Amino acid sequence: MATTINLQKLGQTMEEGTVVSCKVKVGDKVNKGDVIFEIETDKATLEMESPAAGTVKEILVTDGQTIPVNDPMMVLE
């Protein structure tokens, strides 16, 4: 079963974030709580943890891309 990972709201006023870097690649196994992205907001650069465990099936964003909160970023299998 596939699980879509969306951009989490990492701050109270966060509306969008810029992908600084992706810490995993397609085929990697991740556990809940593993750092999967570095996200830059208007106030800070923060680590985004995986809310679920699985194998990375697809990465839907690229470094430097700015996306709104709740937009899909990755698919886990």
N, CA, C and O atoms as a Tripos MOL2 file, in Angstrom:
@<TRIPOS>MOLECULE
protein
  308   307    77     0     0
PROTEIN
NO_CHARGES

@<TRIPOS>ATOM
      1 N           0.8390   -1.1830    0.0000 N.3       1 MET1
      2 CA          0.0000    0.0000    0.0000 C.3       1 MET1
      3 C           0.8870    1.2510    0.0000 C.2       1 MET1
      4 O           1.8080    1.3470    0.8120 O.2       1 MET1
      5 N           0.6340    2.1800   -0.8680 N.am      2 ALA2
      6 CA          1.4280    3.4070   -0.9810 C.3       2 ALA2
      7 C           0.9240    4.4620    0.0030 C.2       2 ALA2
      8 O          -0.2760    4.5880    0.2480 O.2       2 ALA2
      9 N           1.8680    5.2120    0.5550 N.am      3 THR3
     10 CA          1.5710    6.3150    1.4600 C.3       3 THR3
     11 C           2.1980    7.5850    0.8890 C.2       3 THR3
     12 O           3.3980    7.6190    0.6170 O.2       3 THR3
     13 N           1.3980    8.6140    0.7110 N.am      4 THR4
     14 CA          1.9140    9.8870    0.2260 C.3       4 THR4
     15 C           2.3140   10.7470    1.4150 C.2       4 THR4
     16 O           1.5390   10.9390    2.3510 O.2       4 THR4
     17 N           3.5510   11.2660    1.3610 N.am      5 ILE5
     18 CA          4.0590   12.1540    2.4050 C.3       5 ILE5
     19 C           3.8970   13.5840    1.9060 C.2       5 ILE5
     20 O           4.4250   13.9420    0.8530 O.2       5 ILE5
     21 N           3.1660   14.4040    2.6640 N.am      6 ASN6
     22 CA          2.9240   15.7980    2.2960 C.3       6 ASN6
     23 C           3.8080   16.7220    3.1300 C.2       6 ASN6
     24 O           4.3100   16.3320    4.1840 O.2       6 ASN6
     25 N           3.9910   17.9510    2.6460 N.am      7 LEU7
     26 CA          4.7520   18.9400    3.4120 C.3       7 LEU7
     27 C           4.0030   19.2220    4.7040 C.2       7 LEU7
     28 O           2.8460   19.6430    4.6970 O.2       7 LEU7
     29 N           4.6880   18.9800    5.8060 N.am      8 GLN8
     30 CA          4.0990   19.2060    7.1180 C.3       8 GLN8
     31 C           4.2140   20.6710    7.5080 C.2       8 GLN8
     32 O           5.1380   21.3660    7.0870 O.2       8 GLN8
     33 N           3.2710   21.1310    8.3110 N.am      9 LYS9
     34 CA          3.3330   22.4930    8.8330 C.3       9 LYS9
     35 C           4.3330   22.4820    9.9810 C.2       9 LYS9
     36 O           4.0350   21.9750   11.0620 O.2       9 LYS9
     37 N           5.5280   23.0450    9.7470 N.am     10 LEU10
     38 CA          6.6200   22.9760   10.7100 C.3      10 LEU10
     39 C           6.6650   24.1820   11.6460 C.2      10 LEU10
     40 O           7.5070   24.2350   12.5420 O.2      10 LEU10
     41 N           5.7890   25.1280   11.4530 N.am     11 GLY11
     42 CA          5.6850   26.3060   12.3190 C.3      11 GLY11
     43 C           4.2600   26.8130   12.3030 C.2      11 GLY11
     44 O           3.5080   26.5340   11.3690 O.2      11 GLY11
     45 N           3.8820   27.5580   13.3310 N.am     12 GLN12
     46 CA          2.4960   28.0060   13.4700 C.3      12 GLN12
     47 C           2.0090   28.8410   12.2860 C.2      12 GLN12
     48 O           0.8480   28.7430   11.8910 O.2      12 GLN12
     49 N           2.8930   29.6580   11.7230 N.am     13 THR13
     50 CA          2.4700   30.5500   10.6390 C.3      13 THR13
     51 C           2.9360   30.0770    9.2670 C.2      13 THR13
     52 O           2.7670   30.7900    8.2780 O.2      13 THR13
     53 N           3.5160   28.8940    9.1970 N.am     14 MET14
     54 CA          4.0670   28.3940    7.9330 C.3      14 MET14
     55 C           2.9650   28.1210    6.9160 C.2      14 MET14
     56 O           2.0040   27.4080    7.2040 O.2      14 MET14
     57 N           3.1150   28.6970    5.7180 N.am     15 GLU15
     58 CA          2.1690   28.4680    4.6310 C.3      15 GLU15
     59 C           2.8140   27.7510    3.4570 C.2      15 GLU15
     60 O           2.1300   27.1040    2.6640 O.2      15 GLU15
     61 N           4.1630   27.8710    3.3440 N.am     16 GLU16
     62 CA          4.9010   27.2040    2.2880 C.3      16 GLU16
     63 C           6.3250   26.9610    2.7570 C.2      16 GLU16
     64 O           6.7730   27.5330    3.7510 O.2      16 GLU16
     65 N           7.0280   26.1060    2.0310 N.am     17 GLY17
     66 CA          8.4160   25.8230    2.3610 C.3      17 GLY17
     67 C           9.2030   25.5430    1.0920 C.2      17 GLY17
     68 O           8.6470   25.1400    0.0700 O.2      17 GLY17
     69 N          10.5140   25.7670    1.1790 N.am     18 THR18
     70 CA         11.4050   25.5000    0.0610 C.3      18 THR18
     71 C          12.2530   24.2820    0.4110 C.2      18 THR18
     72 O          12.8390   24.2120    1.4910 O.2      18 THR18
     73 N          12.3110   23.3300   -0.5060 N.am     19 VAL19
     74 CA         13.0980   22.1260   -0.2990 C.3      19 VAL19
     75 C          14.5780   22.4970   -0.4120 C.2      19 VAL19
     76 O          15.0430   22.8870   -1.4830 O.2      19 VAL19
     77 N          15.3120   22.3750    0.6880 N.am     20 VAL20
     78 CA         16.7490   22.6370    0.6800 C.3      20 VAL20
     79 C          17.4670   21.3890    0.1770 C.2      20 VAL20
     80 O          18.3350   21.4610   -0.6920 O.2      20 VAL20
     81 N          17.0840   20.2360    0.7430 N.am     21 SER21
     82 CA         17.6760   18.9770    0.2960 C.3      21 SER21
     83 C          16.7940   17.8040    0.6890 C.2      21 SER21
     84 O          16.0610   17.8490    1.6770 O.2      21 SER21
     85 N          16.8870   16.7560   -0.1120 N.am     22 CYS22
     86 CA         16.2210   15.4940    0.1760 C.3      22 CYS22
     87 C          17.2860   14.5610    0.7440 C.2      22 CYS22
     88 O          18.3510   14.4060    0.1460 O.2      22 CYS22
     89 N          17.0170   13.9460    1.8750 N.am     23 LYS23
     90 CA         17.9960   13.1240    2.5780 C.3      23 LYS23
     91 C          17.9220   11.6440    2.2040 C.2      23 LYS23
     92 O          18.7030   10.8410    2.7140 O.2      23 LYS23
     93 N          17.0000   11.2780    1.3280 N.am     24 VAL24
     94 CA         16.8410    9.8810    0.9130 C.3      24 VAL24
     95 C          16.7410    9.8180   -0.6120 C.2      24 VAL24
     96 O          16.5800   10.8420   -1.2760 O.2      24 VAL24
     97 N          16.8380    8.6080   -1.1540 N.am     25 LYS25
     98 CA         16.6720    8.4270   -2.6000 C.3      25 LYS25
     99 C          15.7160    7.2610   -2.8430 C.2      25 LYS25
    100 O          15.4170    6.4890   -1.9310 O.2      25 LYS25
    101 N          15.2480    7.1440   -4.0640 N.am     26 VAL26
    102 CA         14.3210    6.0690   -4.4210 C.3      26 VAL26
    103 C          14.9770    4.7270   -4.0890 C.2      26 VAL26
    104 O          16.1330    4.4770   -4.4320 O.2      26 VAL26
    105 N          14.2120    3.8770   -3.4160 N.am     27 GLY27
    106 CA         14.7000    2.5630   -3.0180 C.3      27 GLY27
    107 C          15.1650    2.4910   -1.5740 C.2      27 GLY27
    108 O          15.3020    1.3980   -1.0250 O.2      27 GLY27
    109 N          15.4130    3.6550   -0.9410 N.am     28 ASP28
    110 CA         15.8290    3.6710    0.4650 C.3      28 ASP28
    111 C          14.6770    3.2610    1.3720 C.2      28 ASP28
    112 O          13.5140    3.5480    1.0900 O.2      28 ASP28
    113 N          15.0180    2.5870    2.4610 N.am     29 LYS29
    114 CA         14.0250    2.2710    3.4930 C.3      29 LYS29
    115 C          14.0990    3.3550    4.5560 C.2      29 LYS29
    116 O          15.1860    3.7440    4.9810 O.2      29 LYS29
    117 N          12.9380    3.8420    4.9830 N.am     30 VAL30
    118 CA         12.8820    4.8520    6.0350 C.3      30 VAL30
    119 C          11.9770    4.3570    7.1640 C.2      30 VAL30
    120 O          11.0250    3.6090    6.9450 O.2      30 VAL30
    121 N          12.3060    4.7970    8.3630 N.am     31 ASN31
    122 CA         11.4940    4.5070    9.5380 C.3      31 ASN31
    123 C          10.7600    5.7770    9.9520 C.2      31 ASN31
    124 O          11.1860    6.8840    9.6240 O.2      31 ASN31
    125 N           9.6730    5.6110   10.6620 N.am     32 LYS32
    126 CA          8.9550    6.7610   11.1980 C.3      32 LYS32
    127 C           9.9370    7.5540   12.0610 C.2      32 LYS32
    128 O          10.6020    6.9880   12.9290 O.2      32 LYS32
    129 N          10.0240    8.8520   11.8240 N.am     33 GLY33
    130 CA         10.9170    9.7080   12.5950 C.3      33 GLY33
    131 C          12.2580    9.9840   11.9300 C.2      33 GLY33
    132 O          12.9930   10.8640   12.3770 O.2      33 GLY33
    133 N          12.5960    9.2410   10.8580 N.am     34 ASP34
    134 CA         13.8310    9.5150   10.1150 C.3      34 ASP34
    135 C          13.7300   10.8700    9.4110 C.2      34 ASP34
    136 O          12.6640   11.2310    8.9130 O.2      34 ASP34
    137 N          14.8190   11.6080    9.3690 N.am     35 VAL35
    138 CA         14.8400   12.8870    8.6470 C.3      35 VAL35
    139 C          14.8620   12.5910    7.1500 C.2      35 VAL35
    140 O          15.7470   11.8870    6.6640 O.2      35 VAL35
    141 N          13.8840   13.1320    6.4200 N.am     36 ILE36
    142 CA         13.7940   12.8650    4.9820 C.3      36 ILE36
    143 C          14.0140   14.1110    4.1270 C.2      36 ILE36
    144 O          14.4000   13.9960    2.9630 O.2      36 ILE36
    145 N          13.7750   15.2970    4.6830 N.am     37 PHE37
    146 CA         13.9770   16.5480    3.9560 C.3      37 PHE37
    147 C          14.5050   17.6250    4.8940 C.2      37 PHE37
    148 O          14.2730   17.5830    6.1030 O.2      37 PHE37
    149 N          15.2160   18.5880    4.3220 N.am     38 GLU38
    150 CA         15.4950   19.8520    4.9850 C.3      38 GLU38
    151 C          14.6270   20.8810    4.2830 C.2      38 GLU38
    152 O          14.6510   20.9970    3.0580 O.2      38 GLU38
    153 N          13.8580   21.6280    5.0720 N.am     39 ILE39
    154 CA         12.8990   22.5870    4.5310 C.3      39 ILE39
    155 C          13.2170   23.9750    5.0710 C.2      39 ILE39
    156 O          13.4150   24.1600    6.2710 O.2      39 ILE39
    157 N          13.2610   24.9490    4.1620 N.am     40 GLU40
    158 CA         13.4840   26.3340    4.5720 C.3      40 GLU40
    159 C          12.1500   27.0580    4.5910 C.2      40 GLU40
    160 O          11.4100   27.0430    3.6070 O.2      40 GLU40
    161 N          11.8490   27.6910    5.7160 N.am     41 THR41
    162 CA         10.6440   28.5120    5.8390 C.3      41 THR41
    163 C          11.0810   29.9730    5.8350 C.2      41 THR41
    164 O          12.2620   30.2710    5.6510 O.2      41 THR41
    165 N          10.1400   30.8730    6.0360 N.am     42 ASP42
    166 CA         10.4970   32.2870    6.0860 C.3      42 ASP42
    167 C          11.3070   32.6310    7.3290 C.2      42 ASP42
    168 O          11.8820   33.7160    7.4120 O.2      42 ASP42
    169 N          11.3590   31.7060    8.3070 N.am     43 LYS43
    170 CA         12.0370   31.9940    9.5660 C.3      43 LYS43
    171 C          13.2570   31.1220    9.8470 C.2      43 LYS43
    172 O          14.1610   31.5540   10.5620 O.2      43 LYS43
    173 N          13.3070   29.9040    9.3010 N.am     44 ALA44
    174 CA         14.3980   28.9820    9.6540 C.3      44 ALA44
    175 C          14.4840   27.8350    8.6610 C.2      44 ALA44
    176 O          13.5810   27.6230    7.8520 O.2      44 ALA44
    177 N          15.5910   27.0960    8.7380 N.am     45 THR45
    178 CA         15.7260   25.8440    7.9970 C.3      45 THR45
    179 C          15.5270   24.7140    8.9970 C.2      45 THR45
    180 O          16.2170   24.6390   10.0140 O.2      45 THR45
    181 N          14.5750   23.8350    8.6970 N.am     46 LEU46
    182 CA         14.1700   22.7860    9.6370 C.3      46 LEU46
    183 C          14.2520   21.4150    8.9930 C.2      46 LEU46
    184 O          14.1680   21.2800    7.7720 O.2      46 LEU46
    185 N          14.4180   20.3970    9.8330 N.am     47 GLU47
    186 CA         14.3990   19.0180    9.3550 C.3      47 GLU47
    187 C          12.9720   18.4970    9.3940 C.2      47 GLU47
    188 O          12.2530   18.7050   10.3710 O.2      47 GLU47
    189 N          12.5670   17.8230    8.3330 N.am     48 MET48
    190 CA         11.2420   17.2070    8.2820 C.3      48 MET48
    191 C          11.4110   15.7070    8.4420 C.2      48 MET48
    192 O          12.1620   15.0710    7.7020 O.2      48 MET48
    193 N          10.7030   15.1460    9.4210 N.am     49 GLU49
    194 CA         10.7820   13.7150    9.6950 C.3      49 GLU49
    195 C           9.6620   12.9650    8.9840 C.2      49 GLU49
    196 O           8.5900   13.5110    8.7220 O.2      49 GLU49
    197 N           9.9370   11.7100    8.6820 N.am     50 SER50
    198 CA          8.9320   10.8750    8.0410 C.3      50 SER50
    199 C           7.8400   10.5130    9.0480 C.2      50 SER50
    200 O           8.1430   10.0610   10.1520 O.2      50 SER50
    201 N           6.5740   10.7090    8.6770 N.am     51 PRO51
    202 CA          5.4790   10.3330    9.5650 C.3      51 PRO51
    203 C           5.1240    8.8460    9.4780 C.2      51 PRO51
    204 O           4.2550    8.3710   10.2090 O.2      51 PRO51
    205 N           5.7970    8.1080    8.5810 N.am     52 ALA52
    206 CA          5.4920    6.6900    8.3760 C.3      52 ALA52
    207 C           6.7600    5.9500    7.9610 C.2      52 ALA52
    208 O           7.7530    6.5630    7.5680 O.2      52 ALA52
    209 N           6.7090    4.6230    8.0560 N.am     53 ALA53
    210 CA          7.8230    3.7780    7.6220 C.3      53 ALA53
    211 C           7.4930    3.1810    6.2580 C.2      53 ALA53
    212 O           6.3260    2.9950    5.9110 O.2      53 ALA53
    213 N           8.5390    2.8850    5.4940 N.am     54 GLY54
    214 CA          8.3450    2.2530    4.1950 C.3      54 GLY54
    215 C           9.5700    2.4130    3.3260 C.2      54 GLY54
    216 O          10.6230    2.8580    3.7820 O.2      54 GLY54
    217 N           9.4180    2.0430    2.0620 N.am     55 THR55
    218 CA         10.4820    2.1840    1.0700 C.3      55 THR55
    219 C          10.1140    3.3270    0.1310 C.2      55 THR55
    220 O           8.9770    3.4160   -0.3330 O.2      55 THR55
    221 N          11.0790    4.1980   -0.1470 N.am     56 VAL56
    222 CA         10.8330    5.3530   -1.0190 C.3      56 VAL56
    223 C          10.5590    4.8500   -2.4320 C.2      56 VAL56
    224 O          11.4220    4.2490   -3.0720 O.2      56 VAL56
    225 N           9.3410    5.1070   -2.9060 N.am     57 LYS57
    226 CA          8.9390    4.6970   -4.2550 C.3      57 LYS57
    227 C           9.1550    5.8190   -5.2550 C.2      57 LYS57
    228 O           9.5850    5.5790   -6.3830 O.2      57 LYS57
    229 N           8.8520    7.0650   -4.8350 N.am     58 GLU58
    230 CA          8.9440    8.2040   -5.7470 C.3      58 GLU58
    231 C           9.1620    9.4800   -4.9400 C.2      58 GLU58
    232 O           8.5660    9.6560   -3.8780 O.2      58 GLU58
    233 N          10.0180   10.3730   -5.4480 N.am     59 ILE59
    234 CA         10.2200   11.6910   -4.8620 C.3      59 ILE59
    235 C           9.6020   12.6950   -5.8200 C.2      59 ILE59
    236 O           9.9690   12.7520   -6.9940 O.2      59 ILE59
    237 N           8.6580   13.4900   -5.3150 N.am     60 LEU60
    238 CA          7.8270   14.3460   -6.1620 C.3      60 LEU60
    239 C           8.2930   15.7980   -6.2240 C.2      60 LEU60
    240 O           7.7120   16.6020   -6.9530 O.2      60 LEU60
    241 N           9.3420   16.1440   -5.4620 N.am     61 VAL61
    242 CA          9.8450   17.5240   -5.4340 C.3      61 VAL61
    243 C          11.3340   17.5410   -5.7310 C.2      61 VAL61
    244 O          12.0050   16.5120   -5.6490 O.2      61 VAL61
    245 N          11.8440   18.7100   -6.0750 N.am     62 THR62
    246 CA         13.2720   18.8670   -6.3520 C.3      62 THR62
    247 C          13.8590   19.9230   -5.4180 C.2      62 THR62
    248 O          13.1370   20.7770   -4.9030 O.2      62 THR62
    249 N          15.1620   19.8600   -5.2070 N.am     63 ASP63
    250 CA         15.8430   20.8570   -4.3940 C.3      63 ASP63
    251 C          15.5920   22.2430   -4.9810 C.2      63 ASP63
    252 O          15.6680   22.4340   -6.1950 O.2      63 ASP63
    253 N          15.2960   23.2000   -4.1160 N.am     64 GLY64
    254 CA         15.0310   24.5620   -4.5550 C.3      64 GLY64
    255 C          13.5690   24.8530   -4.8550 C.2      64 GLY64
    256 O          13.1920   26.0080   -5.0530 O.2      64 GLY64
    257 N          12.7470   23.8160   -4.8900 N.am     65 GLN65
    258 CA         11.3190   23.9910   -5.2010 C.3      65 GLN65
    259 C          10.5710   24.4910   -3.9680 C.2      65 GLN65
    260 O          10.7730   23.9820   -2.8660 O.2      65 GLN65
    261 N           9.7090   25.4850   -4.1560 N.am     66 THR66
    262 CA          8.8650   26.0110   -3.0830 C.3      66 THR66
    263 C           7.4530   25.4800   -3.2900 C.2      66 THR66
    264 O           6.8800   25.5900   -4.3740 O.2      66 THR66
    265 N           6.9000   24.8960   -2.2110 N.am     67 ILE67
    266 CA          5.5600   24.3090   -2.2970 C.3      67 ILE67
    267 C           4.7290   24.7070   -1.0850 C.2      67 ILE67
    268 O           5.2810   25.0020   -0.0250 O.2      67 ILE67
    269 N           3.4050   24.7180   -1.2330 N.am     68 PRO68
    270 CA          2.5290   25.0280   -0.1010 C.3      68 PRO68
    271 C           2.4510   23.8560    0.8830 C.2      68 PRO68
    272 O           2.6830   22.7030    0.5170 O.2      68 PRO68
    273 N           2.1240   24.1730    2.1280 N.am     69 VAL69
    274 CA          1.8810   23.1520    3.1460 C.3      69 VAL69
    275 C           0.8140   22.1880    2.6230 C.2      69 VAL69
    276 O          -0.1500   22.6020    1.9800 O.2      69 VAL69
    277 N           0.9980   20.9180    2.9040 N.am     70 ASN70
    278 CA          0.1010   19.8120    2.5330 C.3      70 ASN70
    279 C           0.2470   19.3470    1.0950 C.2      70 ASN70
    280 O          -0.4660   18.4300    0.6870 O.2      70 ASN70
    281 N           1.1460   19.9430    0.3000 N.am     71 ASP71
    282 CA          1.4040   19.4300   -1.0490 C.3      71 ASP71
    283 C           2.2080   18.1310   -0.9460 C.2      71 ASP71
    284 O           3.0420   17.9970   -0.0510 O.2      71 ASP71
    285 N           1.9700   17.1750   -1.8490 N.am     72 PRO72
    286 CA          2.7040   15.9030   -1.8090 C.3      72 PRO72
    287 C           4.1780   16.0840   -2.1440 C.2      72 PRO72
    288 O           4.5380   16.8620   -3.0280 O.2      72 PRO72
    289 N           5.0420   15.3390   -1.4090 N.am     73 MET73
    290 CA          6.4820   15.4310   -1.5910 C.3      73 MET73
    291 C           7.1170   14.1100   -1.9550 C.2      73 MET73
    292 O           8.1140   14.0720   -2.6770 O.2      73 MET73
    293 N           6.5440   13.0200   -1.4580 N.am     74 MET74
    294 CA          7.1660   11.7020   -1.6100 C.3      74 MET74
    295 C           6.1100   10.6170   -1.4870 C.2      74 MET74
    296 O           5.0860   10.8010   -0.8280 O.2      74 MET74
    297 N           6.3700    9.4780   -2.1320 N.am     75 VAL75
    298 CA          5.5010    8.3150   -2.0000 C.3      75 VAL75
    299 C           6.3130    7.1840   -1.3920 C.2      75 VAL75
    300 O           7.3840    6.8360   -1.8900 O.2      75 VAL75
    301 N           5.7890    6.6060   -0.3010 N.am     76 LEU76
    302 CA          6.3950    5.4370    0.3260 C.3      76 LEU76
    303 C           5.5600    4.2100   -0.0100 C.2      76 LEU76
    304 O           4.3440    4.2940   -0.1830 O.2      76 LEU76
    305 N           6.2310    3.0770   -0.0970 N.am     77 GLU77
    306 CA          5.5430    1.8290   -0.4020 C.3      77 GLU77
    307 C           5.7050    0.8790    0.7640 C.2      77 GLU77
    308 O           5.2000   -0.2430    0.7220 O.2      77 GLU77
@<TRIPOS>BOND
     1     1     2 1
     2     2     3 1
     3     3     4 2
     4     3     5 am
     5     5     6 1
     6     6     7 1
     7     7     8 2
     8     7     9 am
     9     9    10 1
    10    10    11 1
    11    11    12 2
    12    11    13 am
    13    13    14 1
    14    14    15 1
    15    15    16 2
    16    15    17 am
    17    17    18 1
    18    18    19 1
    19    19    20 2
    20    19    21 am
    21    21    22 1
    22    22    23 1
    23    23    24 2
    24    23    25 am
    25    25    26 1
    26    26    27 1
    27    27    28 2
    28    27    29 am
    29    29    30 1
    30    30    31 1
    31    31    32 2
    32    31    33 am
    33    33    34 1
    34    34    35 1
    35    35    36 2
    36    35    37 am
    37    37    38 1
    38    38    39 1
    39    39    40 2
    40    39    41 am
    41    41    42 1
    42    42    43 1
    43    43    44 2
    44    43    45 am
    45    45    46 1
    46    46    47 1
    47    47    48 2
    48    47    49 am
    49    49    50 1
    50    50    51 1
    51    51    52 2
    52    51    53 am
    53    53    54 1
    54    54    55 1
    55    55    56 2
    56    55    57 am
    57    57    58 1
    58    58    59 1
    59    59    60 2
    60    59    61 am
    61    61    62 1
    62    62    63 1
    63    63    64 2
    64    63    65 am
    65    65    66 1
    66    66    67 1
    67    67    68 2
    68    67    69 am
    69    69    70 1
    70    70    71 1
    71    71    72 2
    72    71    73 am
    73    73    74 1
    74    74    75 1
    75    75    76 2
    76    75    77 am
    77    77    78 1
    78    78    79 1
    79    79    80 2
    80    79    81 am
    81    81    82 1
    82    82    83 1
    83    83    84 2
    84    83    85 am
    85    85    86 1
    86    86    87 1
    87    87    88 2
    88    87    89 am
    89    89    90 1
    90    90    91 1
    91    91    92 2
    92    91    93 am
    93    93    94 1
    94    94    95 1
    95    95    96 2
    96    95    97 am
    97    97    98 1
    98    98    99 1
    99    99   100 2
   100    99   101 am
   101   101   102 1
   102   102   103 1
   103   103   104 2
   104   103   105 am
   105   105   106 1
   106   106   107 1
   107   107   108 2
   108   107   109 am
   109   109   110 1
   110   110   111 1
   111   111   112 2
   112   111   113 am
   113   113   114 1
   114   114   115 1
   115   115   116 2
   116   115   117 am
   117   117   118 1
   118   118   119 1
   119   119   120 2
   120   119   121 am
   121   121   122 1
   122   122   123 1
   123   123   124 2
   124   123   125 am
   125   125   126 1
   126   126   127 1
   127   127   128 2
   128   127   129 am
   129   129   130 1
   130   130   131 1
   131   131   132 2
   132   131   133 am
   133   133   134 1
   134   134   135 1
   135   135   136 2
   136   135   137 am
   137   137   138 1
   138   138   139 1
   139   139   140 2
   140   139   141 am
   141   141   142 1
   142   142   143 1
   143   143   144 2
   144   143   145 am
   145   145   146 1
   146   146   147 1
   147   147   148 2
   148   147   149 am
   149   149   150 1
   150   150   151 1
   151   151   152 2
   152   151   153 am
   153   153   154 1
   154   154   155 1
   155   155   156 2
   156   155   157 am
   157   157   158 1
   158   158   159 1
   159   159   160 2
   160   159   161 am
   161   161   162 1
   162   162   163 1
   163   163   164 2
   164   163   165 am
   165   165   166 1
   166   166   167 1
   167   167   168 2
   168   167   169 am
   169   169   170 1
   170   170   171 1
   171   171   172 2
   172   171   173 am
   173   173   174 1
   174   174   175 1
   175   175   176 2
   176   175   177 am
   177   177   178 1
   178   178   179 1
   179   179   180 2
   180   179   181 am
   181   181   182 1
   182   182   183 1
   183   183   184 2
   184   183   185 am
   185   185   186 1
   186   186   187 1
   187   187   188 2
   188   187   189 am
   189   189   190 1
   190   190   191 1
   191   191   192 2
   192   191   193 am
   193   193   194 1
   194   194   195 1
   195   195   196 2
   196   195   197 am
   197   197   198 1
   198   198   199 1
   199   199   200 2
   200   199   201 am
   201   201   202 1
   202   202   203 1
   203   203   204 2
   204   203   205 am
   205   205   206 1
   206   206   207 1
   207   207   208 2
   208   207   209 am
   209   209   210 1
   210   210   211 1
   211   211   212 2
   212   211   213 am
   213   213   214 1
   214   214   215 1
   215   215   216 2
   216   215   217 am
   217   217   218 1
   218   218   219 1
   219   219   220 2
   220   219   221 am
   221   221   222 1
   222   222   223 1
   223   223   224 2
   224   223   225 am
   225   225   226 1
   226   226   227 1
   227   227   228 2
   228   227   229 am
   229   229   230 1
   230   230   231 1
   231   231   232 2
   232   231   233 am
   233   233   234 1
   234   234   235 1
   235   235   236 2
   236   235   237 am
   237   237   238 1
   238   238   239 1
   239   239   240 2
   240   239   241 am
   241   241   242 1
   242   242   243 1
   243   243   244 2
   244   243   245 am
   245   245   246 1
   246   246   247 1
   247   247   248 2
   248   247   249 am
   249   249   250 1
   250   250   251 1
   251   251   252 2
   252   251   253 am
   253   253   254 1
   254   254   255 1
   255   255   256 2
   256   255   257 am
   257   257   258 1
   258   258   259 1
   259   259   260 2
   260   259   261 am
   261   261   262 1
   262   262   263 1
   263   263   264 2
   264   263   265 am
   265   265   266 1
   266   266   267 1
   267   267   268 2
   268   267   269 am
   269   269   270 1
   270   270   271 1
   271   271   272 2
   272   271   273 am
   273   273   274 1
   274   274   275 1
   275   275   276 2
   276   275   277 am
   277   277   278 1
   278   278   279 1
   279   279   280 2
   280   279   281 am
   281   281   282 1
   282   282   283 1
   283   283   284 2
   284   283   285 am
   285   285   286 1
   286   286   287 1
   287   287   288 2
   288   287   289 am
   289   289   290 1
   290   290   291 1
   291   291   292 2
   292   291   293 am
   293   293   294 1
   294   294   295 1
   295   295   296 2
   296   295   297 am
   297   297   298 1
   298   298   299 1
   299   299   300 2
   300   299   301 am
   301   301   302 1
   302   302   303 1
   303   303   304 2
   304   303   305 am
   305   305   306 1
   306   306   307 1
   307   307   308 2
@<TRIPOS>SUBSTRUCTURE
     1 MET1         2 RESIDUE 1 A MET
     2 ALA2         6 RESIDUE 1 A ALA
     3 THR3        10 RESIDUE 1 A THR
     4 THR4        14 RESIDUE 1 A THR
     5 ILE5        18 RESIDUE 1 A ILE
     6 ASN6        22 RESIDUE 1 A ASN
     7 LEU7        26 RESIDUE 1 A LEU
     8 GLN8        30 RESIDUE 1 A GLN
     9 LYS9        34 RESIDUE 1 A LYS
    10 LEU10       38 RESIDUE 1 A LEU
    11 GLY11       42 RESIDUE 1 A GLY
    12 GLN12       46 RESIDUE 1 A GLN
    13 THR13       50 RESIDUE 1 A THR
    14 MET14       54 RESIDUE 1 A MET
    15 GLU15       58 RESIDUE 1 A GLU
    16 GLU16       62 RESIDUE 1 A GLU
    17 GLY17       66 RESIDUE 1 A GLY
    18 THR18       70 RESIDUE 1 A THR
    19 VAL19       74 RESIDUE 1 A VAL
    20 VAL20       78 RESIDUE 1 A VAL
    21 SER21       82 RESIDUE 1 A SER
    22 CYS22       86 RESIDUE 1 A CYS
    23 LYS23       90 RESIDUE 1 A LYS
    24 VAL24       94 RESIDUE 1 A VAL
    25 LYS25       98 RESIDUE 1 A LYS
    26 VAL26      102 RESIDUE 1 A VAL
    27 GLY27      106 RESIDUE 1 A GLY
    28 ASP28      110 RESIDUE 1 A ASP
    29 LYS29      114 RESIDUE 1 A LYS
    30 VAL30      118 RESIDUE 1 A VAL
    31 ASN31      122 RESIDUE 1 A ASN
    32 LYS32      126 RESIDUE 1 A LYS
    33 GLY33      130 RESIDUE 1 A GLY
    34 ASP34      134 RESIDUE 1 A ASP
    35 VAL35      138 RESIDUE 1 A VAL
    36 ILE36      142 RESIDUE 1 A ILE
    37 PHE37      146 RESIDUE 1 A PHE
    38 GLU38      150 RESIDUE 1 A GLU
    39 ILE39      154 RESIDUE 1 A ILE
    40 GLU40      158 RESIDUE 1 A GLU
    41 THR41      162 RESIDUE 1 A THR
    42 ASP42      166 RESIDUE 1 A ASP
    43 LYS43      170 RESIDUE 1 A LYS
    44 ALA44      174 RESIDUE 1 A ALA
    45 THR45      178 RESIDUE 1 A THR
    46 LEU46      182 RESIDUE 1 A LEU
    47 GLU47      186 RESIDUE 1 A GLU
    48 MET48      190 RESIDUE 1 A MET
    49 GLU49      194 RESIDUE 1 A GLU
    50 SER50      198 RESIDUE 1 A SER
    51 PRO51      202 RESIDUE 1 A PRO
    52 ALA52      206 RESIDUE 1 A ALA
    53 ALA53      210 RESIDUE 1 A ALA
    54 GLY54      214 RESIDUE 1 A GLY
    55 THR55      218 RESIDUE 1 A THR
    56 VAL56      222 RESIDUE 1 A VAL
    57 LYS57      226 RESIDUE 1 A LYS
    58 GLU58      230 RESIDUE 1 A GLU
    59 ILE59      234 RESIDUE 1 A ILE
    60 LEU60      238 RESIDUE 1 A LEU
    61 VAL61      242 RESIDUE 1 A VAL
    62 THR62      246 RESIDUE 1 A THR
    63 ASP63      250 RESIDUE 1 A ASP
    64 GLY64      254 RESIDUE 1 A GLY
    65 GLN65      258 RESIDUE 1 A GLN
    66 THR66      262 RESIDUE 1 A THR
    67 ILE67      266 RESIDUE 1 A ILE
    68 PRO68      270 RESIDUE 1 A PRO
    69 VAL69      274 RESIDUE 1 A VAL
    70 ASN70      278 RESIDUE 1 A ASN
    71 ASP71      282 RESIDUE 1 A ASP
    72 PRO72      286 RESIDUE 1 A PRO
    73 MET73      290 RESIDUE 1 A MET
    74 MET74      294 RESIDUE 1 A MET
    75 VAL75      298 RESIDUE 1 A VAL
    76 LEU76      302 RESIDUE 1 A LEU
    77 GLU77      306 RESIDUE 1 A GLU
